[in-house]
Amino acid sequence: ALAKRRQPLSRESSLGDSLAWQTMRTSRRACSSFVLAGHPVLRRVATPVRGVAARADLPRLDAALRSALGEHYGVAAPQLGTSARVFLLRAHADDEPWIAINPSIQRRSREMVAGWETCLSVPGYAASVERPAAVDVRYERLDGTAVERRLRGFEARVFQHELDHLDGILFTDKADPRSLVHESYLLGDGPDSEAVCASLRQLAPEYEEEEYEESAGEGPRGP
């Protein structure tokens, strides 16, 4: 699950208003609902869903994912202990979440973008992850209809983060190891917190939600 983000790390922002602090604080409250790093289900390749339209259990899974998602941006079935190739996501805080069943990436852009990520299954940490800036994706809806779309910006990042969960991959596996930071620094409790945050700004570009408002996927938003 990609946790809700607020303000990015910046010279103008206090530590209490930074991206990582806000996501950590939110993640810490929510992590009791999620399977946490170390559980074997998070390292399995999730099972494809057969006969989507006829599956009576999928609406129940959709409801469980929506309940778990809360104010965040994405949650995958393995994070609730279910090994199924299903996740829920949204690109903007006011969007209706949409479900992706048997999702896949058909094509990735050559352009790569580094961005800060957190995860509700790895509470207390943030790190910079480089990912393709745009992806062509395919997935199924609850009624079995196949959808093909191009996603860009933050929506593409969320899709890739959640798809990794279905392949037994955590964001820390792909992160720049130099960027991994514990919440104590972002809370100002760690030694030399200001210096640590200053060095983090050199590892990934700062990003604002407005950037992704402008670069959302082509075509209709949502499912």
Salt bridges, closest charged atoms under 4 A:
ASP57 OD2 - ARG55 NH2 2.88
ASP62 OD2 - ARG66 NE 3.08
GLU71 OE1 - LYS4 NZ 3.57
GLU71 OE1 - ARG6 NH2 3.86
GLU71 OE2 - ARG29 NH2 3.61
ASP95 OD1 - ARG221 NH2 2.50
GLU96 OE2 - ARG66 NH1 2.98
GLU117 OE2 - ARG131 NE 2.77
GLU117 OE2 - ARG157 NH1 2.64
GLU117 OE1 - HIS161 ND1 2.76
ASP136 OD1 - ARG150 NE 2.63
GLU148 OE2 - ARG138 NE 3.73
GLU155 OE2 - ARG149 NH2 3.63
ASP164 OD2 - ARG131 NH1 2.94
ASP164 OD1 - LYS174 NZ 3.01
ASP167 OD1 - ARG85 NH2 2.95
ASP173 OD2 - ARG43 NH1 2.49
ASP176 OD2 - ARG178 NH2 2.71
GLU183 OE2 - ARG28 NH1 3.49
GLU209 OE1 - ARG5 NH1 3.99
GLU213 OE2 - HIS92 ND1 3.10
GLU218 OE2 - ARG152 NH2 2.64
